[in-house]
Amino acid sequence: MAGAGKLLIDIDGDLTRIAEITDGRLTGLTVVTTKSASIAGNIYLGRVERAAEQLAAAFIDIGQQRSGFLALSETRPLGRNPEKSEKISNYLAEGDKVLVQVQRDGFEGKGPKLTTRLALTGRTLVMTPGDGEIRISRRIDDGAARAHLAALLEGLVEPGEGFIVRTAAAGVAEQYIRQDIDSLREEWAAIEAGRDLGRPPSLLLAGADPVLACLRDLDCPAFGEIVINDPAAFTRARTYCQKLIPELHERLHHYQNIKPLFESFQSGSDSVEADVEAALAEQVSLPSGGRVHFSETPALIAIDVDAGGTARGGAEETALQTNLDAADEIARQIRLRNLGGLLVIDFVSMKRPANQSKLLDRLKSAVSGDPVPVFVGGFTRFGLVELTRKRQRATLAEVMASHIQGEGIDG
C-alpha cells in the first residue's frame, strides 16, 4: 500500500524543483538548472594531463572547465592490494586515455573527483563492470528475499559482470530485474564502443534526466501521489513508469491549475513555496521561539542556535529543549539546503553531560533518514558539535545564485 507522502515536480523554463512531502512537511528538495546541472555520475573518456606523484593522483582532462582529480586509490585495479612502492605512474602516464566516472562535482576552485571504478545505475540494480561480484543492499534484511535475489542474479550474470542489488529489487517481478540487466548491458556496450573508438575528452554517458532519476531512486511505498506540472515531463514519467515502475504509474498526476504548484500544497502551516524560501534564508525560527542561523563559508558551514525568548523552567531545561528542537530542524535544513563538508554547530550551552548525550542521540536520530551519509562527531573541547555530510553537488544557495545570474536578474 502506498504511503501518504507526496512528490511535487515543478518545472519552469530551465529550473526544475522536486519537493518531497512526508508527514505533512517538506523533507526533501532537489533543485536543478541547466547552468548548474550536476555531472556527478557522468562517464567520460578522459586524457591524462599529468601524473602528480607527490599527490598520489592524476589530473584528467574530461572536457570541463577544470581538470578532474583521480586519486591513486581510485585508479588501482579491482582486487589488487596497495603496495608501499606503488605510484600513480604505475598505472597512468601523460597522454593516456582513461575511462572515468565523476564521483563528485567540482566546487570552490577544485575539479571534479573521479574514479575508474564505474557504476551504472538502474532501478533495481547497479552494474559494476569488471567487478565480478554480486552484492545485496543491507536494507534488504529478509533472509529468504536475499537468497532468492542472489540465486536469480547468479543465473543471469555473465563473466566479468558485477551487480549491486538495490533495495527497490525486493518484491519486484523477475521480468523487471531482467529488463534492468538488459538495459544496463546496452549502456555498457555503448560505453565500451566509445572507449575503443572515441577520442578524449568525450562524454560517453550522461546522468539521467532529473525527473526520471528521482523516480528511479524513489522509495515507492512512501509516496501515494506524484504531481507534475510540465506536460512533457509528465509524458516522459508515464512512459518510464509503464516500462520499469508500474506501481507508480497510477500515482502520477498532471497538475494543470493556474495557481503555481508549490503554492497549492502545504508544508506544515505554510505553503511548500514558503518552506523553500525559508531554506534560502540565513535564519530559521523554531516552534519554541528559538532560532537557528546558517552561515556558508568556503571552509565549513557554521550553524548557531539561539534560545531567543524561550523559557521552559530553568536555564538548563530551556537550553535542552531548545537544542532538541534545533537538532530536528537542523537535520531537515541541511538536507533541504544540500549542505555538505564540515558542519559546526554552536548549540545553546548546557552544563550537564547527560543532557549533552541526549542532544547527540537526538541529532544522530534526526539525520539517520538522510539519503546522503552524515557522521556526527560529537562535542569538541570548546562545546561545539561537529558533523560531516558527504558533498556531491552544489548547495541550494549556489544553484539558485547560478539561476539568478543566468536570468540576468542581478544586472
PLY file of the C-alpha trace (Angstrom):
ply
format ascii 1.0
element vertex 411
property float x
property float y
property float z
element edge 410
property int vertex1
property int vertex2
end_header
0.00 0.00 0.00
1.24 3.46 -0.91
2.02 5.91 1.86
0.65 9.39 2.36
3.74 11.16 1.07
3.64 13.43 -1.96
6.23 14.17 -4.61
5.83 17.53 -6.33
7.73 18.19 -9.56
7.68 21.82 -10.66
9.34 22.80 -13.95
9.61 26.42 -15.03
11.89 27.01 -18.02
15.36 25.71 -17.15
14.52 25.41 -13.43
13.40 22.02 -12.11
12.35 21.71 -8.47
11.38 18.43 -6.84
9.84 18.51 -3.37
9.26 15.52 -1.10
6.41 15.90 1.41
6.26 13.37 4.23
4.13 13.61 7.36
2.80 16.91 6.02
6.23 18.61 5.93
8.77 19.41 3.24
11.56 16.90 3.94
13.44 16.65 0.65
14.26 19.19 -2.05
16.15 18.85 -5.32
16.75 21.94 -7.46
18.43 21.71 -10.85
19.06 24.33 -13.52
20.57 23.96 -16.96
23.55 26.06 -15.88
24.12 24.26 -12.58
23.32 20.73 -13.70
25.43 18.19 -11.87
27.89 16.00 -13.76
28.13 13.50 -10.89
27.62 10.05 -12.36
28.70 11.06 -15.87
31.17 8.75 -17.59
33.92 10.24 -19.75
36.74 9.09 -21.92
39.44 11.30 -20.47
43.05 12.10 -21.22
45.78 12.13 -18.58
47.22 15.62 -18.38
49.64 15.00 -15.53
50.51 12.24 -13.07
51.37 14.01 -9.80
53.45 11.58 -7.74
53.56 13.90 -4.71
49.77 13.93 -4.60
49.37 10.24 -5.47
46.88 11.33 -8.11
46.46 12.25 -11.75
44.76 15.21 -13.38
42.41 14.18 -16.16
41.02 16.29 -18.99
37.33 15.40 -19.32
36.34 18.45 -21.34
35.20 20.51 -18.36
36.43 23.92 -17.24
38.66 22.29 -14.62
40.56 19.03 -14.87
39.26 16.08 -12.91
41.16 14.69 -9.90
41.81 10.94 -9.97
43.37 9.59 -6.78
45.68 6.57 -6.80
43.18 4.59 -4.71
40.56 5.12 -7.43
42.98 4.02 -10.16
44.23 0.76 -8.67
42.72 -2.30 -10.44
39.99 -4.12 -8.54
41.30 -6.88 -6.32
44.86 -5.56 -6.18
46.19 -4.68 -2.72
48.16 -1.46 -2.25
51.94 -1.70 -2.09
54.39 0.64 -0.35
56.24 1.35 -3.58
53.05 1.90 -5.56
52.89 5.08 -7.64
50.26 6.66 -9.85
52.72 6.29 -12.72
52.43 2.51 -12.35
49.01 2.81 -13.95
48.85 6.07 -15.88
51.14 8.23 -17.97
50.68 11.63 -19.58
48.58 11.37 -22.73
46.91 8.06 -21.81
43.25 7.54 -22.50
41.32 6.60 -19.35
37.68 5.73 -18.70
36.42 7.62 -15.62
33.21 8.42 -13.78
32.53 11.60 -11.79
32.02 10.88 -8.09
31.58 14.50 -7.00
31.12 17.80 -8.79
33.91 20.35 -8.67
33.50 23.21 -6.21
35.36 26.21 -4.79
38.15 26.01 -7.36
38.52 22.24 -7.14
37.95 19.98 -10.12
35.53 17.05 -10.21
36.52 13.96 -8.23
36.89 10.91 -10.47
37.09 7.13 -10.26
37.91 4.35 -12.70
35.53 2.01 -10.86
32.39 2.54 -12.87
28.83 2.06 -11.64
25.80 2.12 -13.96
22.60 2.70 -12.02
19.26 1.16 -12.87
16.00 0.96 -10.95
16.70 -2.36 -9.22
20.40 -2.88 -9.85
23.73 -1.13 -10.10
26.08 -2.67 -12.64
29.79 -2.65 -11.73
31.70 -3.76 -14.85
34.85 -5.75 -14.20
33.98 -6.35 -10.55
32.60 -9.86 -10.91
30.81 -9.71 -7.54
27.12 -9.81 -6.59
26.22 -7.69 -3.58
22.83 -7.16 -2.00
21.73 -3.99 -0.21
21.87 -4.28 3.55
18.42 -2.70 3.68
17.01 -5.94 2.28
17.09 -7.75 5.60
14.71 -10.63 4.84
16.84 -13.77 4.54
14.57 -15.52 2.05
14.42 -12.43 -0.18
18.21 -12.09 -0.13
18.68 -15.76 -1.03
16.13 -15.50 -3.87
17.78 -12.41 -5.35
21.27 -13.88 -5.06
20.19 -17.06 -6.83
18.41 -15.07 -9.54
21.46 -12.90 -10.27
23.87 -15.82 -10.24
21.83 -17.38 -13.03
21.84 -14.19 -15.10
25.30 -12.66 -14.78
27.98 -13.12 -17.40
31.75 -13.41 -16.77
33.26 -10.13 -15.59
29.93 -8.57 -14.67
29.23 -7.29 -11.18
25.93 -6.14 -9.74
24.69 -4.46 -6.60
21.07 -5.35 -5.85
19.25 -2.19 -4.76
16.52 -2.05 -2.12
13.94 -1.46 -4.86
14.54 -5.03 -6.13
12.82 -6.57 -3.09
9.45 -7.98 -4.14
9.85 -6.90 -7.78
8.83 -9.32 -10.52
11.78 -11.05 -12.18
10.93 -9.56 -15.58
11.75 -6.04 -14.36
15.10 -7.17 -12.98
15.85 -8.86 -16.30
14.86 -5.65 -18.13
17.21 -3.69 -15.89
20.08 -6.06 -16.68
19.41 -5.82 -20.42
19.27 -2.02 -20.27
22.48 -1.77 -18.24
24.27 -4.12 -20.61
23.27 -1.93 -23.54
24.66 1.12 -21.74
27.91 -0.67 -21.00
28.28 -1.89 -24.59
27.89 1.70 -25.83
30.49 2.88 -23.32
32.94 0.18 -24.42
32.50 1.21 -28.05
33.13 4.83 -27.12
36.23 3.86 -25.17
37.66 1.84 -28.05
36.80 4.21 -30.90
36.46 7.63 -29.27
38.92 10.48 -28.90
39.33 12.11 -25.48
37.94 14.12 -23.95
34.42 12.91 -24.70
31.23 12.27 -22.74
30.17 8.63 -23.06
27.23 8.52 -20.62
25.33 11.44 -19.12
23.38 11.24 -15.90
19.66 10.61 -16.06
17.08 13.35 -16.54
16.50 14.74 -13.00
12.81 13.78 -13.04
13.47 10.22 -14.17
16.43 9.91 -11.79
14.16 10.92 -8.93
11.55 8.33 -9.91
14.25 5.69 -10.35
15.56 6.24 -6.82
12.19 6.83 -5.16
11.08 4.90 -2.09
7.84 3.86 -3.76
5.84 2.72 -0.69
6.27 6.12 0.97
4.64 8.18 -1.78
1.00 7.89 -2.74
0.86 10.84 -5.12
3.29 12.25 -7.69
2.26 15.59 -9.17
3.99 17.09 -12.23
3.16 20.48 -13.73
5.01 20.12 -17.03
3.21 18.12 -19.77
6.39 16.89 -21.48
7.91 15.74 -18.19
4.63 14.09 -17.24
4.60 12.15 -20.51
8.22 11.04 -20.02
7.45 9.97 -16.47
4.43 7.91 -17.55
6.39 6.14 -20.27
9.25 5.42 -17.87
6.98 4.11 -15.12
4.96 1.96 -17.51
8.16 0.20 -18.54
10.10 -0.04 -15.28
8.00 1.01 -12.26
4.37 0.01 -12.95
3.32 0.53 -9.34
3.94 4.27 -9.75
2.02 4.68 -13.00
-1.39 5.23 -11.40
0.04 7.64 -8.84
1.19 10.14 -11.48
-0.96 13.25 -11.88
-0.62 16.13 -14.30
-1.13 19.46 -12.49
-2.95 21.96 -14.69
-4.24 24.64 -12.30
-3.35 28.31 -12.75
-2.05 28.62 -9.20
1.65 27.62 -9.01
2.18 24.05 -7.89
4.30 24.76 -4.80
1.78 27.35 -3.61
-1.08 24.85 -3.83
0.34 22.31 -1.39
1.01 22.74 2.31
4.12 22.07 4.36
3.13 22.40 7.99
1.28 25.70 8.43
2.83 27.26 5.31
2.87 26.50 1.62
5.66 24.42 0.12
6.83 27.58 -1.66
7.19 29.37 1.68
9.23 26.48 3.06
11.52 26.56 0.04
12.06 30.28 0.53
12.82 29.66 4.21
15.53 27.18 3.17
17.29 30.07 1.42
17.17 32.35 4.46
20.07 32.76 6.88
17.77 32.31 9.87
15.02 29.79 10.64
12.62 30.12 13.56
11.87 27.21 15.88
8.35 26.44 17.19
9.66 27.04 20.72
10.65 30.60 19.90
14.35 29.93 19.38
16.25 30.49 16.15
18.85 28.69 14.05
21.34 30.72 11.98
23.18 29.26 8.98
26.40 30.66 7.51
28.01 29.02 4.47
31.75 29.65 4.16
34.40 28.10 1.88
35.89 26.15 4.80
32.81 24.98 6.67
29.14 25.50 7.42
28.64 27.39 10.70
25.31 26.87 12.48
24.33 28.82 15.58
21.38 28.05 17.86
19.80 30.94 19.78
17.21 30.34 22.51
15.69 33.78 21.91
12.95 34.47 24.43
12.25 30.79 25.09
11.65 29.91 28.74
10.89 26.35 29.82
11.70 26.23 33.51
15.34 26.78 34.48
18.18 27.77 32.17
19.40 24.18 31.74
15.94 22.86 30.85
15.36 25.75 28.44
18.69 25.07 26.76
17.99 21.35 26.43
14.52 21.74 24.93
15.65 24.45 22.53
18.58 22.31 21.42
16.41 19.22 20.90
14.02 21.25 18.72
17.00 22.70 16.87
18.52 19.26 16.22
15.39 18.18 14.35
15.27 21.38 12.31
18.99 21.36 11.55
18.75 17.79 10.20
15.86 18.88 7.99
17.54 22.07 6.82
20.91 20.56 5.90
19.04 18.15 3.65
16.85 20.86 2.08
19.84 23.18 1.60
22.08 20.29 0.49
24.83 21.41 2.84
27.97 19.27 2.77
31.50 19.01 4.05
32.27 20.02 7.64
29.39 21.47 9.65
29.98 23.03 13.06
27.01 23.67 15.37
27.06 26.04 18.33
24.11 24.82 20.40
22.85 26.68 23.46
25.34 25.92 26.24
24.45 23.09 28.64
26.37 22.06 31.74
25.12 18.51 32.34
26.87 15.69 30.42
23.61 13.70 30.45
21.88 16.49 28.53
24.73 16.62 26.02
24.29 12.89 25.46
20.54 13.35 24.92
21.23 16.03 22.35
23.75 13.91 20.43
21.33 10.97 20.40
18.57 13.24 19.08
20.82 14.68 16.37
22.00 11.23 15.25
18.41 10.03 15.09
17.32 13.11 13.14
19.99 12.70 10.45
19.59 8.92 10.17
16.95 9.26 7.44
19.12 11.45 5.22
19.91 9.67 1.92
23.35 11.32 1.98
25.77 9.88 4.55
26.06 12.03 7.70
28.56 11.43 10.52
28.03 13.11 13.89
31.40 13.51 15.56
30.28 14.80 18.96
31.24 17.76 21.14
34.62 19.43 20.84
36.58 20.72 23.87
35.04 24.15 23.17
31.48 22.84 23.36
30.77 22.81 19.61
29.28 19.85 17.76
30.97 18.72 14.57
29.44 16.62 11.84
30.23 15.85 8.23
27.88 15.29 5.32
29.11 13.96 2.02
29.26 16.70 -0.57
28.30 15.59 -4.07
26.54 18.58 -5.63
26.12 22.32 -5.25
24.14 23.70 -2.33
20.65 25.12 -2.80
22.01 28.65 -2.41
24.67 28.04 -5.07
22.15 26.59 -7.52
19.74 29.48 -7.05
22.54 32.05 -7.36
23.55 30.45 -10.64
19.94 30.52 -11.83
19.51 34.20 -10.96
22.72 35.11 -12.76
21.58 33.11 -15.77
18.32 35.05 -15.84
20.21 38.33 -15.63
18.26 39.40 -12.55
21.36 40.56 -10.75
22.16 43.02 -13.50
0 1
1 2
2 3
3 4
4 5
5 6
6 7
7 8
8 9
9 10
10 11
11 12
12 13
13 14
14 15
15 16
16 17
17 18
18 19
19 20
20 21
21 22
22 23
23 24
24 25
25 26
26 27
27 28
28 29
29 30
30 31
31 32
32 33
33 34
34 35
35 36
36 37
37 38
38 39
39 40
40 41
41 42
42 43
43 44
44 45
45 46
46 47
47 48
48 49
49 50
50 51
51 52
52 53
53 54
54 55
55 56
56 57
57 58
58 59
59 60
60 61
61 62
62 63
63 64
64 65
65 66
66 67
67 68
68 69
69 70
70 71
71 72
72 73
73 74
74 75
75 76
76 77
77 78
78 79
79 80
80 81
81 82
82 83
83 84
84 85
85 86
86 87
87 88
88 89
89 90
90 91
91 92
92 93
93 94
94 95
95 96
96 97
97 98
98 99
99 100
100 101
101 102
102 103
103 104
104 105
105 106
106 107
107 108
108 109
109 110
110 111
111 112
112 113
113 114
114 115
115 116
116 117
117 118
118 119
119 120
120 121
121 122
122 123
123 124
124 125
125 126
126 127
127 128
128 129
129 130
130 131
131 132
132 133
133 134
134 135
135 136
136 137
137 138
138 139
139 140
140 141
141 142
142 143
143 144
144 145
145 146
146 147
147 148
148 149
149 150
150 151
151 152
152 153
153 154
154 155
155 156
156 157
157 158
158 159
159 160
160 161
161 162
162 163
163 164
164 165
165 166
166 167
167 168
168 169
169 170
170 171
171 172
172 173
173 174
174 175
175 176
176 177
177 178
178 179
179 180
180 181
181 182
182 183
183 184
184 185
185 186
186 187
187 188
188 189
189 190
190 191
191 192
192 193
193 194
194 195
195 196
196 197
197 198
198 199
199 200
200 201
201 202
202 203
203 204
204 205
205 206
206 207
207 208
208 209
209 210
210 211
211 212
212 213
213 214
214 215
215 216
216 217
217 218
218 219
219 220
220 221
221 222
222 223
223 224
224 225
225 226
226 227
227 228
228 229
229 230
230 231
231 232
232 233
233 234
234 235
235 236
236 237
237 238
238 239
239 240
240 241
241 242
242 243
243 244
244 245
245 246
246 247
247 248
248 249
249 250
250 251
251 252
252 253
253 254
254 255
255 256
256 257
257 258
258 259
259 260
260 261
261 262
262 263
263 264
264 265
265 266
266 267
267 268
268 269
269 270
270 271
271 272
272 273
273 274
274 275
275 276
276 277
277 278
278 279
279 280
280 281
281 282
282 283
283 284
284 285
285 286
286 287
287 288
288 289
289 290
290 291
291 292
292 293
293 294
294 295
295 296
296 297
297 298
298 299
299 300
300 301
301 302
302 303
303 304
304 305
305 306
306 307
307 308
308 309
309 310
310 311
311 312
312 313
313 314
314 315
315 316
316 317
317 318
318 319
319 320
320 321
321 322
322 323
323 324
324 325
325 326
326 327
327 328
328 329
329 330
330 331
331 332
332 333
333 334
334 335
335 336
336 337
337 338
338 339
339 340
340 341
341 342
342 343
343 344
344 345
345 346
346 347
347 348
348 349
349 350
350 351
351 352
352 353
353 354
354 355
355 356
356 357
357 358
358 359
359 360
360 361
361 362
362 363
363 364
364 365
365 366
366 367
367 368
368 369
369 370
370 371
371 372
372 373
373 374
374 375
375 376
376 377
377 378
378 379
379 380
380 381
381 382
382 383
383 384
384 385
385 386
386 387
387 388
388 389
389 390
390 391
391 392
392 393
393 394
394 395
395 396
396 397
397 398
398 399
399 400
400 401
401 402
402 403
403 404
404 405
405 406
406 407
407 408
408 409
409 410
